[in-house]
Structures are given as structure tokens and as C-alpha cells.
Amino acid sequence: MKQIIRGFVLLTLGAFMDAAGFYFFLAPNAIAAGGINGLALVLNNFLPQFPLGSLVLVMSILMLLIGFLLVGAVFGLKTIYCSILIPLIIWGLELLYPLNAPLGQDTLVQLIFGVLISGIGIALLFNQNASSGGTDIAGRILYKYYHIHLGKGLFIIDFFITIAATVTFGIEKGMYALLGVLLYGLVVDAVIEGFDVRKHVTIITSESPLVKRFIVEDLQRGATIYTARGAYTDDEREVIITIVNRREFIHLRDFIKSHDPRAFITVQNTHDVLGEGFKSI
């Protein structure tokens, strides 16, 4: 039950951040940085009588229906939840905090803040095996019928949205939109990698039995042991390999330092560790 509640809270937070970044920073500056939000921003220029949130909601529902018809029931409840919640939040923000002008004068700064906030929100959704729907569904349709890789398909769709933004708002806004599309990819990838970063630690120490016991009993992690021969001394030594999180690595490093200051340790960041003790395969 705790996991379900935690997942629901993270999905809601991610949806709010995606909507807030778009509504407060991108929309007032007419930066249609791809996605269904960007497409709604372009359409809103021609249909100003319709609230921005309502346009996003209608298109989200329409894309879900098209996705079910053309791709099938491959979209989980989490994606459906986020596809509906994000436009409802945008609609609610329009009612509670209407904006008649951008929050500041510097468009680039607002682009960066908007992409950061919204990108972190999207990363939260992805980390919970959900998405914001919209153009993700269109990307799946392109993949099924034209065998275009999902990443390339999304980039193609976002590129055409930026072209529409250029035609609608001018070349300067179009360039900002394209920059926003590129920044989104960088932010989402960086945040997702940060969620799952682990430390891959290789240890050579004269206190191997103590270190092994500390890893297994105190940190409650596994380790792989193999024997290696040093090129300089020609001595055989045990090599310990383990994968731990950041906090556990600090404890492990301090323990080794206190028992064998001359130990040899190499550390690498690794991502997507799957299996016992980590994420399920």
C-alpha cells in the first residue's frame, strides 16, 4: 500500500511540475517546445476563445482514443491518469492564476526554468513507468505502421511542432522552441540517470575478510570475489566487486580507510542495476 501511495504522489507531483513549467514559463512566451502542450499553444493562437487547458485536454483524450484504435490497449492506467491530469492542472491554473504577460523580460531564462521544471516532472513520470501521453502515443503509431524508432518518431513530431510555432509566432520563437526540444531531452535523461545512479566499487585490500563481512552483514549487499595476480609484485590477491548506493559507498569507504589505509579502490557510476536488492528485472 505504501508503494501505491508513493507512486500516486510522485505521479501527481510530476504532472503538476510538467503543467506548471509549461503554464508559467513557456506558454506566456509563446515557446511551443514540442509535445501536445506545444501543439495546443499553437492552436490557441488561432482559437483564443478556448482555454489552453481545454485544448490540451481535448487533444489528450483524442490521442488516447486514436492510440487505442490503432495501437491497442498498451497504455497503462498511469499514462491515462497523467494524460488527463496534466491538462486539468493547466486549466485550473488558468482559472486560479490567469497570466496576461510573461513573468519576466528575459525569454531565455524563462525557457531554461520552464524546461527544467517541466523536464523534472516528465522524468518523474518516466521513472514511475508512465508518460504524459500525447505525442508519445503518436510516436508509437509511427513505430507500428512505419517502423520509425520511438525516439526518432518523437523528434520528427516535435520538429514539425516547432515548424508550426515558427510559422505562427515568428522565427525567433521558433528557434526558442527548437532549443527547448533539445534541452528537454538533456534534462529528462540527466534526471532519470540521477534517480538510478549506483556505485560500482572494485576493492583490493589486505583486510579482505573484514571488508567482505562488512559488505554482507552491515551493508547487506552482495559481492563478487575473484583472485588476481599483480603485475609488479606477482602476488595473488583477492579482488572484491560490489554495487552500492551513494550513502552505502561512504560507509564502505570510511570502513576500509579505518582498517586498511593502503587499500586500492576504484569507483564507477552505473545506472539501471537490475536484480536482487535493486530494481526488478
N, C-alpha and C positions, 0 to 999 in steps of 0.2 A: 504493500500500500504506500509506503514511504517513497518508493521509486516512482510510482504512478503520479503521486502528488508533486514530487520534484520535477518530473518530466513535464507535467502540465504547467507548472510555474515557469520553467525555462522556455517552453514554447510560447507562453503568453508574453514573457519578457522580450523574447526575440522578435515576436510580431510587433510589439509596441515600439521597440527600437527601430525596426525597419520602417514602420509608418512614421515615426517622429522624425527620423533623419531626412526622410523624403519630404514631409509636410513643412517642417520648419526651415530647412536649408535649400533643398533642391527645387521644390515647386515654386517658391516665391521668386527665384532667379531664373525660372524657365529652363532648367537644366534637365532634359529628358535623357538621363543616363541609362538607357536600356530598360528592359523589363516591362511588365504590364503597367507599372506606375508611370514610366516614361511615356508609354503609348497613350495612357489616359491623359497625361499632361498636354500632349499634342492635340488630342481630340477636344479637350476642354477649351482650347483656344478658339475652336470653331463652334463649340456648344457651351458657351459660358453660363447658360441658364441652368445647367445641370451641375450639382456639386461634384467636386473632384472625387470624393469618396464613393459617390454613387456610380460614377463611370467605372472606377476600379472594381467595384462590387459586381456590376453587370458583366464586365468582361471576364472577371474571375469565374463567375458561375458559368458563363458561356464556354470558357475554355475547359472547365471541368466536364461539362456535358459533351463537348466535342471529343475530349480525351477518352471518356467512357465509350463513346460510339466507335472511335477509330482505333484506339489502342487497347481498350479493355479496362477491367477493374484492377489496375496495377497501382493506383494511387491510394495510399493508406489513409486512415482516419486523421492522422496528424497533419498530413498535407491538406486535406479537405478543411480541417479546423483552421489552419493558418490562412488558407486561401480566402476564407470568409471573414476571419477576424481582422486581418490587416486592413482591408477597405473599410470595415466598420469603425476601426480606430481612427482612420483618416477622416471619415465622415464625422465622427464625434469631435475630433479636434477642430474641424471646420466650424462646428456649432459652438463649441466652448471657447475657442481662441481664434477667431477669424483674423486672417492676415491680409492687409491691403498693400503691403510693401515688404521687401526683404528686410531681414533683421539688421543688416549692415550694408556697407558700401563695397566691401572687398568681395567680389564674386568668387575668387579662387579660394579664399579662406573658408567661405561658406560651402563651397564644393567639397573641400577636404573634410570639414566637420560632418557634412551630410553623409558622405561616403563612409567615413569612419563609424558613425553611429549606426547607420543602416547596415553597413557591411558586417559589423559585430553581431547585429541582430540576425542577419541571414546565416552567419556562421553558427550561432546558437541553434537555429532551426536545423541546419545540416547535421550538427553534432547529435541531435535527437532523432536522426533518420526521418526528417521532414523537409519540406521546402515551402516556398511561398506560392507555389503553383504557377499560374500564368504562363510565361514564356517557357518555363521548364516543360510544361505539357506540350507546347508547340515543338520543342526540341525533340521530345520523344516521338512525336508524329513524323518528323523529318527522318529520324533514325529508322523507324519501322518501314516507311514507304520508299525512302531514297537512300538508306544505308549511310547517312551522314552521321559521323560520330557526334555524340551528345554535346561535347564541348564546342566543336566546330559549329554545330547547328545553332547553339545558343549565341555564339559570337555573330553568326550571319544574321540572326533575328535582331540582335541588339544593334548591329551595324545599320540595318535598314531603318530601325527606330531613330538612330542618330541622324540619318539622312533626312528623315521626315522632320526631325527637330530643326535641322539646318534650313530646310525649305520654309518651315513655319516661323521660326524665331530669328533666323539670320545665321550667317557663317560663324560669328563669334560664339553664339550659344551652342552651335553645332560642334565646335571644337571643344568647348567645355564638356558637352555631353559625351563625346568620344573619350576625352581624358577621364571622365567619371567611370565609363565602362571598363577602361584599363585598370583604374585604381580599385574598383570593386573586386576584380579578380585577385589582385595582390593582397588586399585587406582580408578577404574571406579565407584565402589559402593560409596566410600568416596566423590568423586567429585559430583556425582549425588545427594547424600544426602545434600551436601553443597549448591547446587542450590536451593533446595526447603525447607530449614530449616525455621521453624517459631517458635514463642514463644507462648506456651500455658500458659496463666497467670491466676492465681486464686488470688483474692484480697478480703480481709476483712478489712474494714475501717469504721471509724465513719463519714467520709465525702462521703458516698456512692452516694448521688445525684450529687455532684460535679464531682466525678470520672466518673459516667455514662455519664454525659453531655460531659465531655472531650473526652471520647472514641467515642461517637456517632458523636459529632459536629466537634471536632478538628481532631481526627484521622480518622474519617469517617469509623469506624469499628462497627460491631455489638457486642453484649454481651448477655450473658445468666445470669439471676438473679434467685437465689433461697434463701430461708430462712433456716438457720441452727441454732442449739442450741449449745452453748459452754458447754463442759463437766465440766469445772472448775467453771464458773460463772453462768451457767444455763440461760444465757441471749440469746435472739434471735437476730441474726444479719443477714444482707444481705451478700450474697457471690456473687461476680461478677466474671464471667469467660469470657475471651476474647482471641482471637488469633490474633497476630500482627507480623510484621516482626521485624528485629533487630533494625532498626532505630526508628520505632514507639515505640518499647519497651523502648528505652532510654528516649524518650519524656514522656511516660506514667510514668515511674519510677520517673523521676525528678518532674513531676507534683504532684504525690502522696507524695513524700518526702517533697515538699514545703507546702502542705496543711494538711498532717497527718503523721508526722514522726514516729508515733507509729503503723502505718498500718502493717498488716500481708500479705506478698506476697509470693507465691510460683511460680516458673517458670520451665517449662519443654520444651525441644526441641521436636518439632514434624515435621513430614515430610508428603508430599503429601496431603496437605489440599485442598479439593475439594469443590466447591460450590460457592455461590455468594461472590464476592470480591476476590476470589482466582482462581485457575485453574478450568476450566470447567469439569464437571463430564464426 
